[in-house]
Amino acid sequence: MKTTSVMIVGVGGQGSLLASKLLGRLLTDEGFDVKVSEVHGMSQRGGSVVTYVRFGDKVYSPIVTDGEADIIIAFEKLEAARYARYLKTDGQLVVNTQQIDPMPVIIGAAQYPEVVLDELTAKGVQVEALDALTLAREAGSAKAVNIVLMGRAAKNFDIPYDKWIAAIENTVAPKFVEMNKKAFDLGYNS
């Protein structure tokens, strides 16, 4: 099997590290060789966070380079644009339509680009956009955006639904399992 490269990108505090842990556990349980690498940057101050997850029969490096990602899961629109260059020509971008203003926008030094997803689509990027924040709130918590997005992204993997649910049960703190299973289901069926 060829090596598959996934990037999970977002802003600090959105749960991208839990999402990568979930994906890593699932893929390991499925018998793949898995490599995960996390880059935090200024994540605690709302900065960019990126996680690389690569899997296959044998993976030698966790790092994804420009044009190599099969799937990018973006927790925020601007982060999707920031990392789109990493996507393969036929790659898939799963993106939350949520807007989180970066510091230059907050202080008035820049404007948030309103048509960022339209621009990516115009460039030929295969964009699956969804309002994961609304679905997360429906599941019980705005913090479940990460699992909603993993539910939507799951359709890009050849792994049965019940295996994803088992990975949630084995990864998420017990008191949050049911909410996260609901969030996953809402994303999966969106």
C-alpha positions as CSV (number, residue, x, y, z in Angstrom):
1,M,0.0,0.0,0.0
2,K,1.2,3.5,-0.8
3,T,1.8,5.9,2.0
4,T,-1.1,8.2,2.6
5,S,-0.5,11.7,4.0
6,V,-3.0,13.6,6.1
7,M,-2.7,17.1,7.6
8,I,-4.8,18.4,10.4
9,V,-4.6,22.2,10.7
10,G,-6.2,24.7,12.9
11,V,-5.8,27.3,15.6
12,G,-4.6,26.6,19.1
13,G,-7.4,25.3,21.4
14,Q,-9.5,23.8,18.6
15,G,-8.7,20.2,19.4
16,S,-6.5,19.3,16.5
17,L,-4.1,17.3,18.7
18,L,-7.0,15.1,20.0
19,A,-8.1,14.6,16.4
20,S,-4.6,13.5,15.4
21,K,-4.4,11.2,18.4
22,L,-7.8,9.7,17.4
23,L,-6.7,9.2,13.8
24,G,-3.3,7.7,14.8
25,R,-5.0,5.2,17.2
26,L,-7.5,4.2,14.5
27,L,-4.8,3.7,11.9
28,T,-2.6,1.8,14.3
29,D,-5.5,-0.5,15.3
30,E,-6.1,-1.1,11.6
31,G,-2.5,-2.5,11.3
32,F,-0.9,0.4,9.5
33,D,2.6,1.8,10.1
34,V,1.8,5.3,11.4
35,K,3.9,8.3,11.9
36,V,2.6,11.5,13.6
37,S,4.3,14.8,14.0
38,E,2.9,18.0,15.7
39,V,3.9,21.6,15.2
40,H,2.4,23.9,17.8
41,G,3.9,27.3,17.0
42,M,2.2,30.0,19.1
43,S,-0.8,27.7,19.6
44,Q,-1.6,28.9,23.2
45,R,-1.9,32.4,21.8
46,G,-4.4,31.5,19.0
47,G,-1.6,30.7,16.5
48,S,-1.5,28.0,13.9
49,V,-1.3,24.3,14.8
50,V,-0.5,21.6,12.2
51,T,-0.3,17.9,12.7
52,Y,1.0,15.5,10.1
53,V,-0.3,11.9,10.0
54,R,1.2,9.5,7.5
55,F,0.3,5.8,7.2
56,G,0.9,2.8,5.0
57,D,2.8,-0.5,5.0
58,K,6.0,1.2,6.0
59,V,6.4,5.0,6.7
60,Y,9.8,6.5,7.1
61,S,9.0,10.1,7.9
62,P,6.0,11.9,9.5
63,I,6.6,15.1,7.6
64,V,4.3,16.1,4.7
65,T,5.8,18.4,2.0
66,D,4.2,20.7,-0.6
67,G,1.9,18.8,-3.0
68,E,2.0,15.6,-0.9
69,A,-1.1,15.6,1.3
70,D,-4.0,13.4,0.3
71,I,-6.3,15.0,2.8
72,I,-6.2,18.2,4.7
73,I,-8.7,18.6,7.6
74,A,-8.9,22.3,8.3
75,F,-10.6,23.6,11.5
76,E,-10.8,27.1,10.2
77,K,-11.0,28.8,6.7
78,L,-7.8,30.8,6.8
79,E,-5.9,27.8,8.0
80,A,-7.2,25.9,5.0
81,A,-5.9,28.6,2.7
82,R,-2.5,28.8,4.5
83,Y,-1.9,25.0,4.0
84,A,-3.6,24.4,0.7
85,R,-0.3,24.3,-1.1
86,Y,0.4,21.0,0.6
87,L,-2.5,19.3,-1.0
88,K,-2.0,16.9,-4.0
89,T,-3.7,17.9,-7.2
90,D,-6.5,15.3,-6.6
91,G,-6.4,15.7,-2.8
92,Q,-9.4,16.5,-0.6
93,L,-9.8,19.5,1.7
94,V,-12.3,19.1,4.5
95,V,-12.9,22.5,6.1
96,N,-14.9,24.1,8.8
97,T,-16.6,27.3,7.6
98,Q,-15.8,28.9,11.0
99,Q,-13.9,32.2,10.9
100,I,-11.4,32.9,13.7
101,D,-9.7,36.2,13.3
102,P,-5.9,36.2,13.6
103,M,-4.1,38.9,15.5
104,P,-3.5,41.2,12.5
105,V,-7.3,41.3,11.9
106,I,-8.1,41.7,15.6
107,I,-5.8,44.8,15.8
108,G,-7.1,46.3,12.5
109,A,-3.9,45.8,10.5
110,A,-5.5,43.5,8.0
111,Q,-8.9,42.3,6.8
112,Y,-10.1,38.7,6.9
113,P,-10.4,37.5,3.3
114,E,-14.2,36.8,2.9
115,V,-14.0,34.6,-0.2
116,V,-11.1,32.3,0.8
117,L,-13.0,29.1,0.1
118,D,-14.3,30.4,-3.2
119,E,-10.7,31.2,-4.2
120,L,-9.6,27.7,-3.3
121,T,-12.4,26.1,-5.3
122,A,-11.6,28.4,-8.3
123,K,-8.0,27.1,-8.2
124,G,-9.3,23.5,-8.6
125,V,-9.1,22.5,-4.9
126,Q,-11.7,19.8,-4.0
127,V,-13.4,21.5,-1.0
128,E,-15.8,19.8,1.4
129,A,-17.0,22.7,3.5
130,L,-19.3,22.3,6.5
131,D,-20.4,24.4,9.5
132,A,-18.8,22.1,12.1
133,L,-19.4,24.6,14.9
134,T,-23.2,24.4,14.5
135,L,-23.1,20.6,14.4
136,A,-20.7,20.5,17.4
137,R,-23.2,22.7,19.4
138,E,-26.0,20.3,18.3
139,A,-23.9,17.4,19.7
140,G,-23.6,19.2,23.0
141,S,-20.4,21.3,23.0
142,A,-18.7,23.8,20.7
143,K,-15.5,22.0,21.6
144,A,-16.6,19.0,19.5
145,V,-15.8,20.7,16.2
146,N,-12.7,18.5,15.9
147,I,-14.8,15.3,16.1
148,V,-17.4,16.7,13.7
149,L,-14.7,17.3,11.2
150,M,-13.2,13.8,11.7
151,G,-16.7,12.4,11.1
152,R,-16.9,14.2,7.7
153,A,-13.3,13.3,6.8
154,A,-13.9,9.6,7.7
155,K,-15.7,9.3,4.3
156,N,-12.3,9.7,2.7
157,F,-10.9,6.7,4.4
158,D,-11.6,3.0,3.6
159,I,-12.3,2.2,7.3
160,P,-15.8,1.1,8.6
161,Y,-17.8,3.5,10.7
162,D,-17.8,1.2,13.7
163,K,-14.0,1.2,13.8
164,W,-14.1,5.0,14.1
165,I,-16.6,4.8,16.9
166,A,-14.3,2.2,18.7
167,A,-11.4,4.6,18.3
168,I,-13.4,7.4,19.9
169,E,-14.4,5.1,22.8
170,N,-10.7,4.3,23.3
171,T,-9.3,7.8,22.9
172,V,-11.7,10.3,24.4
173,A,-12.2,10.7,28.2
174,P,-15.1,8.5,29.3
175,K,-17.4,11.4,30.4
176,F,-17.2,12.9,26.8
177,V,-17.6,9.7,24.8
178,E,-21.3,9.9,24.1
179,M,-21.1,13.6,23.1
180,N,-18.2,12.8,20.8
181,K,-19.9,9.9,19.2
182,K,-22.9,12.1,18.4
183,A,-20.5,14.8,17.0
184,F,-18.8,12.2,14.8
185,D,-22.2,10.9,13.6
186,L,-23.4,14.5,12.7
187,G,-20.2,15.1,10.8
188,Y,-20.3,11.7,9.0
189,N,-23.9,12.3,7.9
190,S,-23.5,16.0,7.0
